Amino acid sequence: MTHDWADYLPPEQRRRRERQRRLQRWLTALSQRRVVVGLCIAAYLLWCLALMAFGMLFASILSVLPLLCLPSLAYLAWWLVWKEFNH
């Protein structure tokens, strides 16, 4: 079992090291594609909710439609390509 050398640091250096580790974990997580895509989708949904909050219901519905239609269109394209090459 490995031992962490940071356990032997003085308390103030240990806290600084722990902050550096936490920051490094956040930066590593933010560099993953799925996290970036999730954050972009969340920001887009927040934008749609802001439109709805300001009374622009029709604009918010129109802006949500691509999020709802894109997965089904992607599946349709995949299915058509699969059907074309597997018959």
C-alpha positions, 0 to 999 in steps of 0.5 A, a space after each residue: 500500500 502506498 503512502 502519501 508524502 503530503 501526510 507528513 507536511 505541516 498543516 498549512 502546506 497540507 491545506 495548500 496541497 489539498 487545494 491544489 489537488 482539488 483544483 487539479 481534479 476540477 480541471 481534469 474533470 472539465 477537460 473531459 468531452 462529456 462534461 463540456 457537452 453537459 455544461 453546454 447543454 445546461 447553459 443552453 437550457 438556462 438560456 431557454 428558461 431565461 427566455 421563458 422567464 422574460 415572457 418569450 414563451 414561443 421563442 423558448 419553445 423554438 429554442 428547445 426544439 433542436 435539443 428534442 429533435 436532434 437525437 431522433 434525427 441522429 438515430 434516423 440518419 444512423 438507421 438509414 446508413 446502417 440499412 443502406 450498407 447491411 442489405 
